[in-house]
């Protein structure tokens, strides 16, 4: 059995107190008893809504190799006989394990932040670099105060590349996380009006994103979207943070990773780029202009990490969009198929535009229509009415045929759309569901986009369940 950590090393990393008969080691690290695999260490983290100590018995039943628990919780754990590492604070212990994991690896470490495209860029990096070496990367969007140390602590000692996503809602959140990660390459995908309700301006968001540069290793590189209006500010902030090398990527003539040509198709893209003077041609399996921009960051990071850039580029032909981030589903109604584009994970003005552009570029079949199903963009504060209103011009300039809207913030858009434009508005996604079900017909392309908190992922799941079931029923007749 391969151990991620020996018990001895884990105890030493966390400066913990071993209790009971320790195993030789653990195969992984978990903070969730429901997904824990046998042989993993269970860290009983206390969160905002739940306390991991309440699930210690469940973790043991699931096969936990050992428990990491807080000293103050020991009396409440009663007669548990599992091996334990006792620490003052479990989250702090996880951070220590993460820092120790970072110290023992010789991997090239890449960190990604930005208002849009963080997870898609991280997943594209994982996909491309996995073709040319062993990769460790954040699961899902594990990019916060527990997700980053958990990803670090799960990092195998012998991986070639490690990729971390670092997110934030407020100033000061990236700084402590990047100082744990200590990347060789720090990517900023762009600055947009996400979380604008927590900031005074886009410049303030840029400054918060630029905290990522404070953790870059000596001799490391900042890799910044040079097509972003705040590139100059980010460049200066990287230099001020002591980053020795700053690269830009994009269409900009001076970018070190420069897009030289691209052709967008409804289900893929073709592009060429100059990467540090070398011409690279790429077929990208996932469609969209925003994905092309992400791939430029991937190519730059691969070059800077010393990876086989040709091998990484070839692998991108198989890239597929993630759930909630452009994944496509072919579903069926009586009489034919329709296409669902799932963009339900999150939304802000920049990602909303990218999603509507993607819908615009996707051809409907026969008499089918392009249908946008849109929900609120959250965390925009006082700017929310203006930014939701601005979607009216964006939508009416595209080939979008029908719009279905839900959420209190979307009411302003519903009222602004021209009277001859086919739009339906409901307060909630649940109320919109049946109206949408009845409206869809064969040949349609349906794109669903909203901030995560609006619950449009459930709407996507309902569409897939109902119309996949109809497809199964049609096949069985």
Steps between C-alpha positions, in 0.01 A plus 500: 500500500630844407481752781445869433635565848664277758333547836833611642541772235142622547542524879827692453353733236210599726691485829215278618461250784445139388242301694451124456670259265606703196479343152813497285351780295192639324401476134335841483339786691128564539284758674170335400396163645260444207777490239777361719686201356634218724847576635469880483556742787181679603552862607207603724483864390247729664325703229237772508209255499646163600764358730702207366527357851128415475587264213797325660305176550381510136861549388613196697218293346611619156848361568701803611861406573521764772320808628640850547304660782512806724623466860191679628268249331657187652254471792203519260643219286453262791617146446625520143785252466629602156857631470503878529734793460394762753569867417393839642312598182418264211492760219834641619636144502381451142682820403819368663465172307455701181809709566701184570372342177611807306843490666567137407399513130721585203197557272459810288219683679242711312234719666199647319274786600274747315142619480414259218638174370691384810360149514487453122864608471601274789321204340655573158842510668428169673392345170794629294777433754367152584604401146865586575543423871329418830264773618338590831224763484218644708180296498190691388540864612698434819635854501428643846639494857443125537507391135856624435665339806303180435627490140855564623480227764374254236797572270715191430868554566603378154264689264652700213247785496263637764217738410308707752195720458484794741179698532377795703195708582680760708834677525765307694367149428754397235809616693516226770407228250764584239766514771420134570496404130820691405448466122773514238239635258207723603223549241243781507227423245343845514315756709124535464195617694476191719449564874479871413264541795800444730734744321505870415617449139650262245844636592434389858415151372824501298698587813339215691577256215859629494554361850583177314834653397611531863553125527688441175830314551827683429567475128132431433268658245172692496291402195229762439224543241642789294167565328352597836461879550677470836809323368726802563379526860549127557844514337604781737360316803691184401822699477425673831457156658850406385407268211807487276328403174161612371348345186186609322268282296232596246465671163709797610800553269746502790368189676759226558221250432329655199191377321577521128187340353183321608187352345198436723270206425185415693660196666876573488758764406822512298773744600864585452718689743858613541629381836832659584568525125395141421195446274246258650183374327218367716161338451288559811226247571285751694345794307498873575724805463548509879639145488754614239615764749529236774710280272745785442560501877543120490760521222688774683502307825613182324790689341601663828477169686737335252233257381481339156285772346429304180369203699291729720355676193402170334313390813273806485314349205325276756415783741136497606306768685433439869156461659348845540768657283384437145444123502267393219224242513302359208145444625182387331139608470244313292596575141870563544799615702598830656826627651544614859803717593554490876653829622324483836800505735541877531444832328631854482481751212815368328407133521140580403627661179722198428205265547267704276774517236532121523124462450519741205772287338307174540271422206147384564369209290204528262238730649681509833573819691775636722357526852676680789388399850649758734501553876635766731867601515570528873738709714482809277373731775385846389610426142257211462206680328732671249693180416183291462347772282808497273419141402204627292726655236730197505214257441317698233819534294535121472298230326330405827135420423346457845594587856382341824588692816481431874613671817419839657794678331395378154167684524671819379616318185155350442348851511764643261486245218302622196133405497542303176775287661379164628581504874356317800571607860438316826617574853685170546664222299241256634214715363678530164555126460165387358471803270841414354418129469193579292675759282798291385467327166724283279793687345526757781823602670434581866767679707454525878703763690477646852691549821527183707273626778201534264467122471512463122710182537177333617327628187775343287468171692122504449541556124749215473285266709177570313630507145754222540208294632296593192789384284511168686123465463523569125770233460299241691189534282 
